[in-house]
Amino acid sequence: MRTLKTLILAASALTVTASAACAAEPATTWAYSAKTAVGASYEAYVDGAYKDGGRTGAVSKVWFSVADGVLTETMYGLIHEAQIKQMRIAVKTADGLAVEGRDTTAKTEYLYTDKKGRPLSPAYKITTTDKAGRFVIEKRIFTDPDRNALFLRVTVKALKGPVTPFLVLEPHMANTGGNDVGSAGAQGLTAGEGKVYLTLRGDRPFAKAAAAKLEGNDALKILGDGVLPATSEAKGAIVLAAQLPTQAGEATYDFAIGFGADPGVSAQTALASLKTGYAEVLARYNGEGERVGWSDYLASLSELPRVAAQSADGGKLAYASALMLKVQEDRTHAGALIASLSNPWGDTVDAGKPSTGYKAVWPRDFYQCAMALAALGDKETPLAAFHYLPTVQVGPKTPGNTGAGGWFLQKTEVDGTPEWVGVQLDQTAMPIMLGWKLWKLGWLSEPDLKAYYARMIKPAADFLVDGGKVGIGWNKATITPPYSQQERWEEQDGHSPSTTAAVIAGLVTAGDIADLAGDKASGDRYRATADAYSAKVEARMFTTRGKFGDGSYFMRLNKNEDPNDKAPIGAANGQIAPPEDEVVDGGFLELVRYGVRRADDSHIVGSLPELDDTARDDLYRVRYDFSFPGVKGEFPGWRRYDVDGYGEDAKTGGNYGEGGEMSPGQRGRVWPIFTGERGHYELALAAEKGKPSKAQIAAIRARYVKAIELFANDGLLIPEQVWDGVGADARHPYVKGEGTDSATPLAWSHAEYLKLLRSLADGQVWDRYEPVAARYAK
């Protein structure tokens, strides 16, 4: 996916190599991004939109996350608008001060499950245990589905003598770590900036409370030696703390964090949640009895039982994945599906300026999520997603646009505000493909599709044929398809197998839609252009003089019409600029997925050895195999491509882009997505000779499905990247096969897993497009 934009350090693609020298520590940062829990309330649509008064009542617009046992980024308003960095519980013991995360181990469990242990809502029990055995903390976390509030039940158990607990809250109001105002008193903690406030209230007064300026990005300084300062107000980058009574045994507290436009509203919201009470708020959140909540959403997914039956874990990850995709949708802009409720490598990302991280819309990730939800039988969210898409399509009404339209913005906030403006042709093709799929499922009506043909699909298809001169922000390039300004990893221009596969599929499906709309001339033009692009796939992207293996394989990228000239491709993420034939990836498998090539095509089959070669040096190696304690066998994983620098520094162990600098030691790790992509390919290969056998399905399940399940963490969240064991891990004690600080949960990872399960259930690839396959993969 992405790399970094200037100092955001979260996602785009720097194409320049920077010094590895460390910059100064930011005044304040975001939190650790390896989440084990994320959640929000389920809200039912009203006529395809989010409005108060529907089956679920008032719309709650609060999201939370948990990492390392700690409540981390908590959003209110739009899904990317963080208001809290983190809230930890620190405990004063006879031996000194201990704090969650640093001094504890953590366990994540779901509060509401069925008899098979499958989660029925994203409500969590988080247990943090002191490494020295002095205390255990249990936190039960979920949102109030009827209010803009987060509910927490906290139980502290003293195990070796009296302890004094403290809540340490780091506000980041209005999505930044500065310019806040805060106050603290026995009745509550309050913080705000502009027109957004939060108030933390408990079911009883605090023993003591304090507000102070954040010093050296160390919130624990407010605790001193276990004595809070006398200050009750603070401004700027702040920290708030509350002392709970000293205890020798076990004590349970209820807390609510309310949000609103002023301190009064936020306080009243928190009090109202506390008055409703733990049991009732949780029951509404879950959808127990006559209440409408998360269990009702899962029950509406007609295909979920059949999909989950293809899992290797009894369906636990399938149910969690369904929850994760729906959680990561904005509750103002229906259908706005984001990439991840995280800010990659957030614990070293400067929070002095607003940063969405991955809490934004990429049409490519968006497509994957919508298709996965459709695979589950969700008939509403994919339709809302399709209807949302004009929000992020470039046209005359796009602010600042003076150039060609029809293409879809690289990355936007959920209200359509552009963030990055590179042109990625796969992101322009995929909305067309989604529309075609929904039409063929019978969910998108023909009158609706015809209306969107004129409004959205025809401009997109025309751009895939004609391209044009772009005019928005920094981007003044002239785009000549199928040459893309950026391929799917947003780092390079050129001819890309994965991008080209999507473009061809987009044009063929656009031809079908054009015919439906009575525009046969355009339909013929789209198909003819797809034919021309398909005819040159190998001539443009398949080398016969490559460095690896037998020299014949698909390359990741080619910047001209000659795949054998060994021309260099650009440098990115601090890494070298290698010759084109020295960079391979699994992108060519997308040609099979969409139906552009047969799975047994000689060029496809001939490229697998180079992709799978484990004998190459780590810089040029793509595949790694993993073993897990107590699990028989090894399980495959793949990096995005060799010479990938989008990851931790293998030499120093530092985070990606730490200090605002690109380092030559940076190394992209293994992505669970590609295990799913390979599983899809193996299914397509089996299906070339007829319906796959039960034995073939079982083999794919045992190897590829099981691998993704093992990559998930104890909260059943699938990461963007897992640690491959190469190089130093000084900043975080990574374990091979476990997620890194990149981004967890990655919606695309969950989507790929669910689509693989649906594909196995059907015996054919879920997002294979039959008009494409009939045309090119006979």
LOMAR-352505 format. One line per 4 residues: their letters; for each residue x, z, y of C-alpha. Coordinates in steps of 0.5 Angstrom, whole numbers. Each point is the difference from the previous one (the first is absolute). Example, Ala and Ser with C-alpha at 12.3 -4.5 7.8 and 13.67 -1.06 7.14 Angstrom:
# residues 2
AS) 25/16/-9  2/-2/7
END
This chain:
# residues 778
MRTL) 0/0/0  3/2/7  6/3/3  1/3/7
KTLI) -2/-2/7  5/2/5  -1/8/-1  -6/1/-4
LAAS) 4/0/-6  -6/-2/-4  -2/-7/-2  2/-7/2
ALTV) 7/-4/-1  6/1/4  4/-7/-1  6/3/4
TASA) 5/5/-3  2/6/4  5/5/0  -1/6/-5
ACAA) 2/5/5  -5/6/0  -4/0/7  -2/7/2
EPAT) -6/4/-3  -7/-2/3  -3/6/4  -5/0/-5
TWAY) -2/-4/-7  -6/-2/-4  0/3/-7  2/-1/-7
SAKT) -3/-7/-3  0/1/-7  -8/3/0  -3/3/-6
AVGA) -7/0/3  -4/-3/5  -7/1/2  -6/-2/4
SYEA) -7/1/-1  -5/-6/-3  -4/-3/5  -6/-5/-2
YVDG) -1/-6/4  -6/-1/4  -1/-8/0  7/-1/-1
AYKD) 3/4/5  2/8/1  -6/3/4  -3/7/0
GGRT) -6/1/-3  1/-3/-7  0/3/-7  6/4/2
GAVS) -3/2/7  5/1/6  7/-4/-1  6/4/-1
KVWF) 6/-3/3  6/4/-3  5/-1/-5  6/4/-3
SVAD) 6/0/-4  4/5/-4  8/-1/-2  4/5/-3
GVLT) -5/5/-1  -1/0/8  -6/-3/4  3/-6/4
ETMY) -3/-5/4  -7/1/2  -4/-6/4  -6/1/4
GLIH) -4/-6/3  3/-6/-2  4/0/-7  7/-1/4
EAQI) -1/5/5  4/6/-3  -2/7/3  5/5/-4
KQMR) 7/-1/-3  -1/5/-5  -2/7/-1  4/5/-4
IAVK) -1/7/-3  6/4/1  1/7/-3  4/6/2
TADG) 2/4/-6  5/6/-1  6/-6/-1  -2/-4/6
LAVE) -4/-6/2  -2/-5/-5  -4/-6/2  -4/-5/-4
GRDT) 4/-7/-1  7/3/1  -1/6/-5  -6/-2/-5
TAKT) -2/-4/-5  -6/-4/0  -6/-2/-4  -6/-4/1
EYLY) -6/0/-3  -7/-3/1  -6/5/1  -6/-4/-2
TDKK) 1/-4/-7  -4/-3/-6  1/3/-7  5/-5/-1
GRPL) 4/3/6  -1/-6/4  0/1/8  -7/0/3
SPAY) 2/1/7  6/1/4  0/7/1  6/4/-2
KITT) 3/6/-3  7/1/3  4/5/-4  7/2/4
TDKA) 4/5/-4  6/4/3  7/-2/-4  2/7/0
GRFV) -7/2/-3  -2/5/6  -7/-4/1  -5/-5/-1
IEKR) -4/-4/5  -6/-4/-2  -3/-5/5  -7/-3/-1
IFTD) -1/-6/4  -5/-5/2  -4/-2/6  -7/1/3
PDRN) -4/-6/-1  -5/2/5  5/2/5  7/-2/3
ALFL) 3/6/-3  5/1/-6  -1/6/-4  5/4/-4
RVTV) -1/6/-5  7/4/0  2/5/-5  6/4/0
KALK) 3/4/-6  5/5/1  4/1/-6  6/4/2
GPVT) -2/5/5  -4/-1/7  1/-7/3  -3/-2/7
PFLV) -2/-7/1  0/-4/6  -3/-7/2  4/-5/3
LEPH) -3/-6/3  3/-5/4  -5/-4/4  2/-8/1
MANT) -6/-1/4  -2/-7/2  5/-3/-5  6/3/3
GGND) 5/6/0  0/2/7  -5/1/7  -4/5/-4
VGSA) -3/6/3  -1/6/-5  -3/7/0  0/5/-5
GAQG) -4/7/-1  -3/4/-5  -7/-5/-1  4/-6/-1
LTAG) 5/-5/2  -1/-6/5  4/-6/1  -2/-7/4
EGKV) 2/-6/4  -4/-4/5  -7/0/-4  2/2/-7
YLTL) 0/8/-2  1/4/-6  -2/7/-1  2/4/-7
RGDR) -5/6/-1  0/4/-6  -5/5/-3  3/6/3
PFAK) 4/1/6  8/-1/0  4/6/0  4/-3/5
AAAA) 1/-7/3  5/-4/4  1/-7/4  7/-2/2
KLEG) 4/-7/1  3/-3/-6  8/1/0  5/-5/-3
NDAL) -6/-3/-5  0/7/-3  -7/3/0  2/6/-4
KILG) 4/3/6  -7/3/3  0/5/-6  7/2/2
DGVL) 2/6/-5  -8/1/-2  -2/2/7  -4/-5/4
PATS) 1/-1/8  -4/3/5  -2/-7/3  -7/-3/-1
EAKG) 1/-6/3  4/-6/0  1/-7/2  4/-7/-2
AIVL) 2/0/-7  -3/7/-3  -1/4/-6  -5/5/-1
AAQL) 0/6/-5  -5/5/-3  2/6/-3  -4/3/-6
PTQA) -1/7/-2  6/3/-5  -2/0/-7  2/3/-7
GEAT) -5/-4/-4  -4/-6/1  -4/-2/6  -4/-6/1
YDFA) -2/-3/7  -4/-6/2  2/-4/6  -3/-6/3
IGFG) 4/-5/5  -6/-3/5  2/-6/4  -4/-2/7
ADPG) 1/-3/7  1/7/3  2/7/-3  -7/2/0
VSAQ) -3/-5/-4  6/0/-5  -1/8/-1  -7/-1/-1
TALA) 1/-5/-5  5/5/-4  -5/5/1  -6/-4/-3
SLKT) 4/-2/-6  2/7/-2  -7/2/1  -3/-5/-5
GYAE) 5/3/-4  5/-2/-6  -4/-1/-5  -5/-4/3
VLAR) 5/-5/4  3/-1/-6  -6/-2/-4  -2/-5/6
YNGE) 7/-3/-1  -1/-1/-7  -7/-2/0  -2/5/-5
GERV) -8/1/-2  -4/-4/5  6/0/5  3/-7/2
GWSD) 7/0/-1  6/-3/-3  -3/1/-7  -5/-5/2
YLAS) 5/-5/2  3/0/-6  -6/0/-4  -2/-7/4
LSEL) 6/-3/-3  -3/-4/-5  6/-3/-3  4/7/0
PRVA) -1/2/-7  2/-6/-3  6/-1/4  2/8/-1
AQSA) -1/-2/-8  6/-4/1  5/5/2  5/4/-4
DGGK) -2/7/3  -7/1/-1  -2/-3/7  3/5/4
LAYA) 4/-5/5  -6/-5/0  -4/5/3  5/3/5
SALM) 2/-7/2  -8/-2/1  0/6/5  7/-2/3
LKVQ) -3/-6/2  -6/2/3  3/6/3  5/-5/4
EDRT) -5/-3/4  -2/1/7  -7/4/2  -1/-4/6
HAGA) 2/-7/-2  -4/-1/-6  5/-4/-5  6/1/3
LIAS) 5/2/-6  7/2/2  6/0/-4  2/7/-1
LSNP) -2/7/3  7/1/2  6/-1/4  6/-2/-4
WGDT) 6/4/0  -4/4/5  4/6/0  6/-4/4
VDAG) -5/-4/4  0/2/8  -7/2/2  1/0/7
KPST) -4/-7/0  -6/-1/-3  1/-3/-7  -5/-3/-5
GYKA) 5/-1/-6  -4/-3/-5  -7/3/2  -1/-7/3
VWPR) -3/-7/-3  4/-5/-3  -5/-6/-3  4/0/-6
DFYQ) 0/7/-2  -7/0/2  -2/-6/-4  3/4/-6
CAMA) -4/6/1  -7/-4/1  2/-4/-6  1/6/-4
LAAL) -6/3/3  -4/-6/-2  3/1/-7  -3/7/-1
GDKE) -7/-3/2  0/3/7  -5/-5/3  0/3/7
TPLA) 7/1/2  3/-7/-1  -6/-3/4  2/5/6
AFHY) 7/-2/-1  -2/-8/0  -4/1/6  5/4/4
LPTV) 6/-5/-1  -2/-4/7  2/6/3  7/-1/-2
QVGP) 0/-8/1  4/-3/5  -5/-4/5  -2/-1/7
KTPG) -2/7/1  6/3/-3  4/4/6  6/-4/3
NTGA) -1/-6/-5  2/-7/3  1/-4/-6  -3/-2/-7
GGWF) -5/4/-3  -3/1/-7  6/4/-3  -1/7/-1
LQKT) 4/6/3  6/3/-3  -1/7/1  -6/3/4
EVDG) -3/7/2  -7/0/-3  -3/-2/6  3/-6/0
TPEW) 6/2/5  6/-5/-2  6/4/-2  4/-5/-3
VGVQ) -1/-8/1  4/-4/-5  -3/-5/-4  -1/1/-7
LDQT) -4/-6/-3  -2/4/-7  -3/5/5  -4/-6/3
AMPI) -2/-3/-7  -2/7/-3  -6/1/4  -3/-7/-2
MLGW) 2/2/-7  -4/6/0  -6/-3/3  0/-5/-5
KLWK) 0/5/-6  -6/4/4  -4/-6/0  1/-2/-8
LGWL) -1/8/-1  -7/-2/3  1/6/5  1/-4/6
SEPD) -6/-5/2  1/-7/1  -3/0/7  5/6/2
LKAY) 6/-4/-3  -2/-6/4  0/4/6  7/3/-1
YARM) 2/-7/-2  -1/-3/7  2/7/3  6/2/-4
IKPA) 2/-4/-6  0/-7/3  5/2/5  4/4/-5
ADFL) 1/-6/-5  1/-5/6  6/4/2  2/0/-7
VDGG) 0/-8/0  3/-1/7  3/6/3  1/0/7
KVGI) 4/4/6  -1/7/0  -1/4/7  0/7/-1
GWNK) 4/6/2  8/-2/-2  -3/-6/-5  1/-7/3
ATIT) 2/-3/-6  -3/-7/-3  -3/1/-7  0/-6/-5
PPYS) -3/2/-7  2/2/-5  6/2/3  -2/7/2
QQER) 3/4/6  0/6/-4  -1/1/-8  -3/6/-3
WEEQ) 5/5/1  0/-2/8  7/-1/0  2/-8/0
DGHS) -3/-6/2  0/-6/-5  -3/-3/-7  -2/6/-4
PSTT) -3/-1/-7  -5/6/1  -2/-2/7  -1/-7/-2
AAVI) -4/2/-6  -5/3/4  0/-6/5  -2/-5/-5
AGLV) -5/5/-3  -3/1/7  -1/-7/1  -3/-2/-6
TAGD) -5/6/0  -1/-2/8  -2/-7/-3  -5/3/-4
IADL) -3/3/6  0/-6/4  -4/-4/-5  -5/6/0
AGDK) 0/0/8  -1/-8/0  7/-1/2  2/-5/-5
ASGD) 6/-3/4  3/6/1  -1/2/-7  4/-6/-2
RYRA) 5/1/5  1/7/-2  1/-2/-8  5/-6/2
TADA) 4/5/4  0/5/-6  2/-6/-5  6/-2/5
YSAK) 2/7/0  0/1/-7  4/-6/-2  6/3/4
VEAR) 0/7/-3  6/-1/-4  3/-5/4  0/5/6
MFTT) 1/7/-4  3/-2/-7  8/0/0  3/-4/-6
RGKF) 7/2/3  -1/8/1  6/5/-1  -4/4/-5
GDGS) -2/-1/-8  0/-7/-1  -1/-2/7  -7/-2/0
YFMR) -5/4/3  -5/2/5  3/3/6  -3/5/5
LNKN) 1/-5/6  2/-6/2  1/-2/8  0/-8/-1
EDPN) -2/-5/-5  6/1/-4  0/5/-5  7/-1/-3
DKAP) 4/0/7  2/7/-1  -2/1/8  0/8/2
IGAA) -6/3/1  -1/5/6  3/7/0  -5/6/0
NGQI) -1/8/-1  8/0/1  2/-4/-6  4/-6/-1
APPE) -3/-7/2  1/-3/-7  0/-8/-2  -7/-2/-2
DEVV) 1/0/-8  3/7/0  -7/3/1  -6/0/-5
DGGF) -6/4/0  -7/0/-4  -3/-4/5  -1/-6/-4
LELV) -5/3/-5  -5/0/6  0/-8/-2  -3/2/-7
RYGV) -4/6/3  -4/-5/4  0/-6/-4  5/-4/3
RRAD) 4/-1/-6  -1/2/-8  3/6/-2  4/-4/-5
DSHI) 3/-5/5  7/-1/-2  2/2/8  -4/6/-1
VGSL) 3/2/-7  7/-2/2  0/5/6  -1/6/-4
PELD) 7/1/-2  3/0/7  -6/5/2  1/4/-6
DTAR) 8/0/0  2/8/-1  8/-2/0  1/-2/7
DDLY) 3/5/5  -5/4/3  0/-4/7  -3/-6/-4
RVRY) -4/4/-5  -7/0/0  -3/3/-6  1/7/-2
DFSF) -3/3/-6  -2/8/0  -1/5/-5  -4/6/1
PGVK) 0/7/-4  -4/1/-6  -2/-7/0  2/-5/-5
GEFP) 3/-7/2  3/-3/7  -5/-3/5  2/-6/5
GWRR) 1/0/8  2/-5/5  3/0/7  -3/-5/5
YDVD) 6/-4/-1  7/1/0  4/2/6  -6/4/2
GYGE) 2/5/6  -7/3/1  1/7/-3  5/6/0
DAKT) 7/-1/1  4/0/-6  6/2/3  -2/6/4
GGNY) -7/2/-3  -3/-1/7  -7/-2/1  -1/-8/2
GEGG) 2/-1/7  2/7/2  1/1/7  -2/-7/2
EMSP) 5/-3/-3  1/-5/-6  5/1/-5  4/-4/-5
GQRG) -1/5/-6  -8/-1/1  -3/-1/-7  -7/-2/-1
RVWP) -3/3/-7  -4/-2/-5  -8/-1/1  -5/1/-5
IFTG) -4/-6/3  5/-4/-4  -2/3/-6  -7/-2/1
ERGH) 2/-7/2  4/-1/-7  -6/3/-4  -4/-5/3
YELA) 4/-5/-1  1/2/-8  -8/0/0  0/-7/3
LAAE) 5/-3/-5  -4/3/-6  -6/-3/3  3/-7/0
KGKP) -1/-1/-8  -7/3/1  -3/7/0  5/5/0
SKAQ) 0/4/-6  -1/8/-1  7/1/-2  2/-4/6
IAAI) -4/4/5  2/6/-3  8/-2/1  -1/-1/7
RARY) -4/6/1  6/4/-4  5/-3/4  -2/-2/7
VKAI) -7/5/1  4/6/-2  6/-1/4  -4/0/6
ELFA) -4/6/-2  7/3/-1  2/-2/7  -5/4/3
NDGL) 1/7/2  -4/7/-2  -5/-2/6  -2/-7/-4
LIPE) 3/-3/6  4/-7/-1  6/-1/5  3/-6/3
QVWD) 7/1/-3  3/5/-5  7/2/-1  4/-5/-4
GVGA) 6/5/-1  5/-4/4  4/4/5  0/6/4
DARH) -7/4/1  3/5/4  -6/1/5  -5/1/-5
PYVK) 1/2/-8  -3/-6/-3  -1/-1/-7  0/-7/-3
GEGT) -7/-3/-1  -3/4/5  -2/-2/7  4/0/6
DSAT) -1/2/7  -2/-7/2  -8/0/-1  -5/4/-4
PLAW) -5/-2/-2  1/-8/1  -7/-3/0  3/-6/-3
SHAE) 3/4/-6  -7/3/-1  -3/-7/0  5/-4/-4
YLKL) -1/6/-5  -8/-1/0  0/-8/0  5/0/-6
LRSL) -5/5/-4  -6/-5/2  4/-6/-2  1/4/-7
ADGQ) -7/1/-1  -2/-7/2  6/-3/-4  2/-4/6
VWDR) 3/1/6  -5/3/5  3/-4/6  1/-7/-3
YEPV) -4/-5/4  -3/-5/-5  0/-6/5  7/1/1
AARY) 2/0/-8  -5/-6/-1  4/-4/5  7/2/-2
AK) 1/4/-6  -3/-4/-5
END
